[in-house]
Amino acid sequence: MPKVGNYVQRDYHSKYRSQGKSTWSDYNQAWSKKRQASAQKMQELRAVASTFTAIGAQATQANTVFVMQNQNQAGPYANTTAVMARVNVLV
């Protein structure tokens, strides 16, 4: 049994008994895997956020076109391309 300070650490649960000795290399490899997984998740989240931003911008443009055409406000801008040229989109 390992001794830490003045206390003997007893292994009461065989389930939690360490199977082998951990090394710094094991520790570093484990953290490397965690960092890689975290970076992958962040990349996926950025892709999803980018998709939602694009969808929101397109929905705003479509709504503006719809409103302008259905309220007869398009005037000389009767086609969709001309209306879209007049829509300011800040992304």
N, C-alpha and C positions, 0 to 999 in steps of 0.2 A: 504494500500500500504506500502511495506517495505521501510524503509528509510536507505540509505547508505551514510554516511558522510553528506554532505549538500544537497544531491540530492535525490529526490523521484523517485524511479524506477517505472514507469508506465507500465502496462501490455497492450500494444497496440494490441497485437495479441493473441487472445484467443487460437489459435493453440499451442502456446508455453507456455501457462499458466501451471504452475506446478499443478499437480493434488493432490499431497500430500507432506508432509514434508519428505525430505530425511534424513536418519540417516547414521552414520558411518558404521553401519552394512550393509546397502544397498550398500554403496560405496565399502566396502570390498568384498561383494559378487559379485558385478559386475566385479571388478578387478580379482577376483579369477576365474570367468568364462572366462575372456579374457586370463588369463595366461594358463588355461587348454586348450583352443582352440589353442593358440600359440604353446604350447608344442606338441599337436597332429599334427599340421601342420609341425612342425620341424621333428617329427618322420617320417611322410609320405615323406618329402623331402629327409631325409637320406636314406630311403628305395629305393626311385627312383634313387638317386645318386649311391647307392651300386649296383643296377641293371645295370645301365649304365656302371659302372666300370667293372662288370663281363662280360657284353656283349662286351666291348672293348677288354678285355683280350682274350676272346674266339675268337674274330675276328682276332686278331693279331696272335694267335696260328694257326688258320685255314689257314691264308694267308701264314705263314711260311711253313707249311706243303705243301700247294699247290705249292709254288715256288720250294721247295726242290724236290718234286716228279716230277714236270713237266720240270725241267731243268736237269733231270738225275743226280742230285747232291746228291740224297739220298744214293747212293752207297750201302754199307752194311745195311743202314737203310731203307730198302725198304718198310717196313710196317709202318702204322701210329703210332703205339705205340712206335716203336724205334725212329722215328723222333721226336715225342713229348718229349721223354726222353732227347733229345739233345737241346730242346728249352728252353732258360732261360726266365722266365717270372717274372718280378718284379712288385708286386702289392702293 
